[in-house]
């Protein structure tokens, strides 16, 4: 493996696992991760801002 270029190694690994990927599950997981990313970005954008009045 040390002799392989990173791109070639990546191509070989992806080709080997491709038949075992459930595309529906993958699409749902990607959508879930994107939803979580947006929620975290919203939270981080409000970090340190005061939202309650004393």
Residue frames as a rotation matrix with the C-alpha (Angstrom) as fourth column:
UNK 1
0.559 0.829 0.000 0.00
0.829 -0.559 0.000 0.00
0.000 0.000 -1.000 0.00
UNK 2
0.269 -0.509 -0.818 2.86
0.304 -0.761 0.573 2.38
-0.914 -0.402 -0.050 0.63
UNK 3
-0.748 -0.608 0.265 3.70
0.402 -0.097 0.911 2.26
-0.528 0.788 0.317 -3.07
UNK 4
-0.108 0.795 0.597 0.18
0.976 -0.029 0.215 3.29
0.188 0.606 -0.773 -4.13
UNK 5
-0.854 -0.019 0.520 -0.73
0.037 -0.999 0.024 6.89
0.519 0.040 0.854 -4.68
UNK 6
-0.837 0.546 -0.018 -3.45
-0.038 -0.091 -0.995 8.07
-0.545 -0.833 0.097 -2.27
UNK 7
-0.194 0.801 -0.567 -5.93
-0.921 -0.347 -0.175 8.63
-0.337 0.488 0.805 -5.11
UNK 8
-0.327 0.010 -0.945 -5.35
-0.596 0.774 0.215 5.12
0.733 0.633 -0.247 -6.45
UNK 9
-0.962 -0.029 -0.273 -5.75
0.191 0.642 -0.742 3.58
0.196 -0.766 -0.612 -3.00
UNK 10
-0.602 0.789 -0.122 -8.97
-0.417 -0.441 -0.794 5.53
-0.681 -0.427 0.595 -2.51
UNK 11
-0.121 0.543 -0.831 -10.28
-0.982 0.055 0.179 4.34
0.143 0.838 0.527 -5.87
UNK 12
-0.605 -0.187 -0.774 -9.49
-0.224 0.973 -0.059 0.72
0.764 0.138 -0.630 -5.05
UNK 13
-0.958 0.265 -0.108 -11.15
0.177 0.253 -0.951 0.88
-0.224 -0.931 -0.290 -1.64
UNK 14
-0.384 0.865 -0.323 -14.26
-0.681 -0.501 -0.533 2.58
-0.623 0.015 0.782 -2.99
UNK 15
-0.194 0.272 -0.943 -14.53
-0.852 0.429 0.299 0.04
0.486 0.861 0.148 -5.80
UNK 16
-0.823 -0.195 -0.534 -14.24
0.024 0.926 -0.377 -2.81
0.568 -0.323 -0.757 -3.28
UNK 17
-0.844 0.498 -0.201 -16.98
0.265 0.060 -0.962 -1.56
-0.467 -0.865 -0.183 -0.96
UNK 18
-0.759 0.535 -0.370 -19.33
-0.648 -0.670 0.361 -0.14
-0.054 0.514 0.856 -3.59
UNK 19
-0.492 0.623 -0.608 -21.38
-0.135 0.636 0.760 -3.35
0.860 0.456 -0.229 -4.06
UNK 20
-0.452 0.257 -0.854 -22.15
0.803 0.533 -0.265 -3.42
0.387 -0.806 -0.448 -0.34
UNK 21
-0.980 0.078 -0.184 -23.42
0.011 -0.898 -0.439 0.15
-0.200 -0.433 0.879 0.03
UNK 22
-0.151 0.985 0.089 -27.15
0.974 0.164 -0.159 0.53
-0.171 0.063 -0.983 0.59
UNK 23
-0.722 -0.217 0.657 -27.82
0.487 -0.834 0.259 3.76
0.492 0.507 0.708 -1.31
UNK 24
0.302 0.901 0.313 -31.09
0.240 -0.389 0.889 4.49
0.923 -0.193 -0.333 0.52
UNK 25
0.683 -0.127 -0.719 -29.45
0.729 0.073 0.680 4.20
-0.034 -0.989 0.142 3.93
UNK 26
-0.414 -0.910 -0.008 -26.51
0.900 -0.411 0.146 6.30
-0.136 0.053 0.989 2.75
UNK 27
-0.438 0.319 0.841 -28.82
0.349 -0.802 0.485 9.04
0.829 0.506 0.240 1.44
UNK 28
0.685 0.724 -0.080 -30.76
0.317 -0.197 0.928 9.13
0.656 -0.661 -0.365 4.72
UNK 29
0.407 -0.616 -0.674 -27.54
0.877 0.057 0.477 9.31
-0.255 -0.785 0.564 6.73
UNK 30
-0.634 -0.632 0.445 -26.15
0.745 -0.654 0.133 12.11
0.206 0.416 0.886 4.59
UNK 31
-0.018 0.727 0.686 -29.41
0.193 -0.671 0.716 14.06
0.981 0.145 -0.128 4.99
UNK 32
0.803 0.304 -0.513 -29.34
0.520 0.063 0.852 13.50
0.292 -0.950 -0.108 8.76
UNK 33
-0.059 -0.916 -0.397 -25.74
0.960 -0.161 0.230 14.69
-0.274 -0.368 0.889 9.00
UNK 34
-0.617 -0.110 0.779 -26.58
0.496 -0.823 0.276 17.81
0.611 0.557 0.563 6.99
UNK 35
0.471 0.846 0.251 -29.52
0.204 -0.381 0.902 18.55
0.858 -0.373 -0.352 9.30
UNK 36
0.671 -0.299 -0.679 -27.24
0.732 0.115 0.672 18.15
-0.123 -0.947 0.296 12.33
UNK 37
-0.436 -0.877 0.200 -24.59
0.900 -0.430 0.077 20.37
0.018 0.213 0.977 10.71
UNK 38
-0.265 0.417 0.869 -27.15
0.260 -0.837 0.481 23.14
0.929 0.354 0.113 10.14
UNK 39
0.791 0.576 -0.206 -28.38
0.316 -0.096 0.944 22.85
0.524 -0.812 -0.258 13.74
UNK 40
0.311 -0.770 -0.557 -24.82
0.903 0.056 0.426 23.09
-0.297 -0.635 0.713 15.07
UNK 41
-0.588 -0.505 0.631 -24.06
0.710 -0.697 0.103 26.07
0.388 0.509 0.769 12.83
UNK 42
0.217 0.763 0.609 -27.16
0.148 -0.643 0.752 27.81
0.965 -0.074 -0.252 14.15
UNK 43
0.853 0.053 -0.519 -26.17
0.512 0.109 0.852 27.07
0.102 -0.993 0.066 17.73
UNK 44
-0.089 -0.980 -0.176 -22.59
0.968 -0.127 0.214 28.20
-0.232 -0.152 0.961 17.17
UNK 45
-0.400 -0.006 0.916 -23.84
0.542 -0.808 0.232 31.39
0.739 0.590 0.326 15.52
UNK 46
0.569 0.681 0.460 -25.76
-0.043 -0.534 0.844 32.24
0.821 -0.500 -0.275 18.68
UNK 47
0.313 -0.520 -0.795 -22.91
0.882 0.469 0.041 31.25
0.351 -0.714 0.605 21.03
UNK 48
-0.638 -0.645 -0.421 -22.17
0.768 -0.573 -0.287 34.01
-0.056 -0.507 0.860 23.48
UNK 49
-0.652 0.492 0.577 -25.22
-0.129 -0.822 0.555 36.07
0.747 0.287 0.599 22.63
UNK 50
-0.929 0.366 0.061 -27.58
-0.055 0.029 -0.998 36.89
-0.367 -0.930 -0.007 25.44
UNK 51
-0.701 0.712 -0.037 -31.09
0.147 0.195 0.970 35.59
0.697 0.675 -0.242 24.79
UNK 52
0.129 0.757 -0.640 -32.73
0.901 0.180 0.394 36.15
0.413 -0.628 -0.659 28.19
UNK 53
0.032 -0.015 0.999 -33.58
-0.170 -0.985 -0.009 39.41
0.985 -0.170 -0.034 29.86
UNK 54
-0.846 -0.395 -0.358 -32.70
0.267 0.269 -0.926 39.72
0.462 -0.878 -0.122 33.59
